[in-house]
Amino acid sequence: MREVTAKVTTTKSTSSDWIMPVWPAPERVRSLLTTRHGGVSRGAYATLNLGEHVGDDPAAVAENRRRLAGSVGVPVLWLDQVHGTTVLDAEVALSASRREADALFARNPGVACAVMTADCLPVLFCDRSGTVVAAAHAGWRGLHAGVLERTVAAMQCSGEEILAYLGPAIGPQAFEVGDEVRAAFVDADRQAEVAFKPRGGKWLANIYLLARQRLAGIGVNGVFGGNYCTVDEAERFFSYRRDGVTGRMASVIWLAP
């Protein structure tokens, strides 16, 4: 199955290119992935930057977020991501003054879970019955520390009940890491060796494969996506590793009534 890019009309008759995940999620589970197109930001942040923390004009970010929320149709919950493993309940997060976490789950309609990325791996989750959804931000530190496992545990479903979608991240031909990153994963699980290829004294890491291995370890085998490279597709995606100063994309999931 391949993802499709859809034109979604927002207010003021503008349109944005979303990637609509193709996965066997229940009908009431809704999800989308933004690209860098469809907003009002300029320069390095052109055009749909959704990150408030990257140096962009706050008014532009606010308008970009408003457009996204208008298309989703429910409020979007944003996190203060810290490359950790904290998972928040959307019901609690709604009234929180600060949301320092890297994953979020929801059991009720009326709010959308979102994570922002620009090379790190976004992972969307749902159960096969359509009763709970979640979104997780997995850079290599969070992935190694167990953010995906913590997210599935918070959903309170068995691994066999869970579907996962891997959104756009840095691809295996671009994710160069040092010995310490490889050692961290391999020391935790020897099968991680196959996710690293040597190159010039460094290693090329396959974050998609590492995520699949972690999910398989807790019984989650219904995993989809993982076909993009944010570094290589400069026209489509923001990439911190490629550009340094850049915007952030969002992966969003919610339950319809």
TORNU-394849 format. One line per field, with one value per residue (C-alpha): residue number from 1; residue in three letters; x, y, z. Coordinates in steps of 0.25 Angstrom, whole numbers, padded with zeros to 4 digits, always signed. Layout:
<pts>
n NUM;...
res ALA;...
px X;...
py Y;...
pz Z;...
</pts>
This chain:
<pts>
n 1;2;3;4;5;6;7;8;9;10;11;12;13;14;15;16;17;18;19;20;21;22;23;24;25;26;27;28;29;30;31;32;33;34;35;36;37;38;39;40;41;42;43;44;45;46;47;48;49;50;51;52;53;54;55;56;57;58;59;60;61;62;63;64;65;66;67;68;69;70;71;72;73;74;75;76;77;78;79;80;81;82;83;84;85;86;87;88;89;90;91;92;93;94;95;96;97;98;99;100;101;102;103;104;105;106;107;108;109;110;111;112;113;114;115;116;117;118;119;120;121;122;123;124;125;126;127;128;129;130;131;132;133;134;135;136;137;138;139;140;141;142;143;144;145;146;147;148;149;150;151;152;153;154;155;156;157;158;159;160;161;162;163;164;165;166;167;168;169;170;171;172;173;174;175;176;177;178;179;180;181;182;183;184;185;186;187;188;189;190;191;192;193;194;195;196;197;198;199;200;201;202;203;204;205;206;207;208;209;210;211;212;213;214;215;216;217;218;219;220;221;222;223;224;225;226;227;228;229;230;231;232;233;234;235;236;237;238;239;240;241;242;243;244;245;246;247;248;249;250;251;252;253;254;255;256;257
res MET;ARG;GLU;VAL;THR;ALA;LYS;VAL;THR;THR;THR;LYS;SER;THR;SER;SER;ASP;TRP;ILE;MET;PRO;VAL;TRP;PRO;ALA;PRO;GLU;ARG;VAL;ARG;SER;LEU;LEU;THR;THR;ARG;HIS;GLY;GLY;VAL;SER;ARG;GLY;ALA;TYR;ALA;THR;LEU;ASN;LEU;GLY;GLU;HIS;VAL;GLY;ASP;ASP;PRO;ALA;ALA;VAL;ALA;GLU;ASN;ARG;ARG;ARG;LEU;ALA;GLY;SER;VAL;GLY;VAL;PRO;VAL;LEU;TRP;LEU;ASP;GLN;VAL;HIS;GLY;THR;THR;VAL;LEU;ASP;ALA;GLU;VAL;ALA;LEU;SER;ALA;SER;ARG;ARG;GLU;ALA;ASP;ALA;LEU;PHE;ALA;ARG;ASN;PRO;GLY;VAL;ALA;CYS;ALA;VAL;MET;THR;ALA;ASP;CYS;LEU;PRO;VAL;LEU;PHE;CYS;ASP;ARG;SER;GLY;THR;VAL;VAL;ALA;ALA;ALA;HIS;ALA;GLY;TRP;ARG;GLY;LEU;HIS;ALA;GLY;VAL;LEU;GLU;ARG;THR;VAL;ALA;ALA;MET;GLN;CYS;SER;GLY;GLU;GLU;ILE;LEU;ALA;TYR;LEU;GLY;PRO;ALA;ILE;GLY;PRO;GLN;ALA;PHE;GLU;VAL;GLY;ASP;GLU;VAL;ARG;ALA;ALA;PHE;VAL;ASP;ALA;ASP;ARG;GLN;ALA;GLU;VAL;ALA;PHE;LYS;PRO;ARG;GLY;GLY;LYS;TRP;LEU;ALA;ASN;ILE;TYR;LEU;LEU;ALA;ARG;GLN;ARG;LEU;ALA;GLY;ILE;GLY;VAL;ASN;GLY;VAL;PHE;GLY;GLY;ASN;TYR;CYS;THR;VAL;ASP;GLU;ALA;GLU;ARG;PHE;PHE;SER;TYR;ARG;ARG;ASP;GLY;VAL;THR;GLY;ARG;MET;ALA;SER;VAL;ILE;TRP;LEU;ALA;PRO
px +0000;+0005;+0001;-0006;-0004;-0018;-0022;-0030;-0037;-0035;-0042;-0039;-0039;-0025;-0020;-0009;-0003;-0005;+0000;-0012;-0006;-0011;-0013;-0024;-0029;-0043;-0053;-0054;-0039;-0034;-0020;-0011;+0003;+0007;+0018;+0025;+0014;+0001;+0005;+0009;+0024;+0035;+0050;+0056;+0042;+0034;+0023;+0015;+0024;+0017;+0028;+0028;+0042;+0050;+0051;+0040;+0030;+0020;+0009;+0012;+0013;-0001;-0007;-0001;-0006;-0020;-0021;-0017;-0027;-0038;-0035;-0035;-0048;-0044;-0034;-0020;-0012;+0003;+0014;+0027;+0036;+0048;+0053;+0048;+0038;+0026;+0013;+0001;-0014;-0021;-0032;-0021;-0013;-0025;-0025;-0010;-0002;+0010;+0011;+0025;+0025;+0028;+0015;+0000;-0012;-0027;-0039;-0050;-0053;-0052;-0037;-0025;-0012;+0000;+0015;+0025;+0037;+0048;+0056;+0052;+0042;+0027;+0019;+0003;-0004;-0018;-0025;-0032;-0046;-0044;-0045;-0032;-0021;-0007;+0004;+0019;+0031;+0043;+0057;+0068;+0069;+0054;+0054;+0065;+0059;+0046;+0036;+0029;+0027;+0022;+0012;+0006;+0006;-0002;-0012;-0015;-0016;-0009;+0001;-0007;-0018;-0009;-0007;+0005;+0008;+0023;+0023;+0033;+0047;+0062;+0065;+0075;+0084;+0085;+0085;+0099;+0103;+0115;+0119;+0112;+0098;+0100;+0106;+0094;+0084;+0092;+0095;+0080;+0077;+0087;+0077;+0079;+0092;+0085;+0080;+0094;+0103;+0117;+0122;+0135;+0137;+0122;+0110;+0097;+0085;+0071;+0062;+0050;+0056;+0060;+0045;+0040;+0049;+0044;+0030;+0031;+0038;+0024;+0016;+0012;+0014;+0003;+0013;+0011;+0018;+0033;+0035;+0041;+0054;+0052;+0067;+0066;+0052;+0056;+0044;+0034;+0040;+0047;+0060;+0068;+0080;+0080;+0077;+0080;+0070;+0057;+0042;+0034;+0024;+0013;+0007;-0007;-0017;-0031;-0044;-0057;-0070
py +0000;+0014;+0027;+0038;+0052;+0060;+0074;+0078;+0091;+0100;+0114;+0126;+0116;+0112;+0098;+0089;+0076;+0066;+0051;+0042;+0029;+0017;+0006;-0003;+0006;+0006;+0016;+0025;+0027;+0039;+0043;+0052;+0056;+0070;+0074;+0087;+0092;+0100;+0111;+0125;+0124;+0130;+0127;+0115;+0112;+0112;+0110;+0101;+0102;+0097;+0098;+0110;+0108;+0109;+0124;+0126;+0138;+0134;+0140;+0131;+0119;+0122;+0124;+0111;+0103;+0110;+0105;+0091;+0091;+0096;+0084;+0074;+0079;+0078;+0084;+0079;+0076;+0081;+0075;+0081;+0070;+0066;+0053;+0046;+0035;+0042;+0039;+0048;+0045;+0055;+0057;+0062;+0069;+0078;+0085;+0085;+0098;+0091;+0078;+0073;+0059;+0051;+0044;+0046;+0036;+0039;+0030;+0040;+0049;+0064;+0065;+0062;+0056;+0062;+0061;+0070;+0065;+0069;+0056;+0049;+0037;+0040;+0028;+0028;+0017;+0011;-0001;-0010;-0007;+0008;+0011;+0018;+0026;+0031;+0038;+0037;+0045;+0036;+0041;+0031;+0035;+0033;+0021;+0014;+0019;+0012;+0023;+0013;+0003;+0013;+0018;+0004;+0001;+0014;+0010;-0002;-0012;-0025;-0024;-0032;-0022;-0010;-0004;+0006;+0015;+0020;+0034;+0042;+0041;+0042;+0030;+0019;+0025;+0038;+0035;+0035;+0032;+0029;+0016;+0021;+0020;+0007;+0001;+0006;-0001;-0014;-0015;-0015;-0025;-0032;-0032;-0017;-0020;-0022;-0008;-0002;-0001;+0004;+0016;+0023;+0021;+0024;+0016;+0018;+0015;+0010;+0017;+0010;-0004;-0001;+0004;-0009;-0017;-0010;-0012;-0026;-0028;-0025;-0032;-0021;-0027;-0019;-0008;+0001;+0013;+0016;+0019;+0033;+0041;+0055;+0058;+0054;+0060;+0075;+0080;+0072;+0071;+0080;+0073;+0078;+0070;+0075;+0090;+0093;+0105;+0099;+0097;+0085;+0076;+0069;+0055;+0056;+0045;+0046;+0039;+0043;+0043
pz +0000;-0003;+0003;-0005;-0005;-0004;-0006;+0007;+0006;+0018;+0021;+0012;+0001;+0002;+0001;+0007;+0003;+0014;+0013;+0016;+0022;+0016;+0026;+0031;+0042;+0046;+0039;+0051;+0053;+0045;+0042;+0034;+0032;+0028;+0018;+0017;+0008;+0010;+0021;+0022;+0027;+0019;+0017;+0024;+0030;+0017;+0017;+0027;+0039;+0051;+0062;+0071;+0076;+0064;+0062;+0052;+0053;+0064;+0056;+0044;+0053;+0059;+0046;+0041;+0053;+0051;+0037;+0041;+0053;+0043;+0034;+0045;+0051;+0065;+0074;+0072;+0085;+0084;+0092;+0098;+0092;+0100;+0094;+0106;+0108;+0116;+0110;+0113;+0113;+0104;+0115;+0125;+0115;+0111;+0124;+0126;+0126;+0121;+0113;+0114;+0107;+0094;+0093;+0094;+0094;+0093;+0096;+0092;+0080;+0081;+0081;+0072;+0077;+0069;+0069;+0062;+0054;+0044;+0043;+0056;+0054;+0056;+0060;+0059;+0067;+0068;+0073;+0063;+0069;+0068;+0083;+0085;+0077;+0080;+0074;+0078;+0075;+0074;+0071;+0074;+0089;+0091;+0082;+0090;+0104;+0100;+0096;+0087;+0097;+0107;+0097;+0095;+0110;+0112;+0101;+0110;+0098;+0095;+0084;+0074;+0075;+0071;+0058;+0056;+0045;+0043;+0037;+0029;+0036;+0032;+0023;+0025;+0014;+0021;+0036;+0040;+0054;+0063;+0070;+0083;+0076;+0070;+0083;+0091;+0082;+0080;+0095;+0097;+0086;+0077;+0066;+0064;+0057;+0044;+0045;+0044;+0032;+0033;+0025;+0026;+0041;+0044;+0043;+0035;+0044;+0039;+0049;+0042;+0044;+0059;+0061;+0055;+0064;+0076;+0073;+0069;+0083;+0089;+0079;+0070;+0056;+0049;+0045;+0032;+0026;+0027;+0012;+0012;+0015;+0020;+0016;+0002;-0001;+0001;-0007;+0001;+0016;+0026;+0031;+0042;+0038;+0024;+0027;+0042;+0042;+0038;+0041;+0047;+0041;+0049;+0049;+0055;+0059;+0065;+0067;+0059;+0067
</pts>
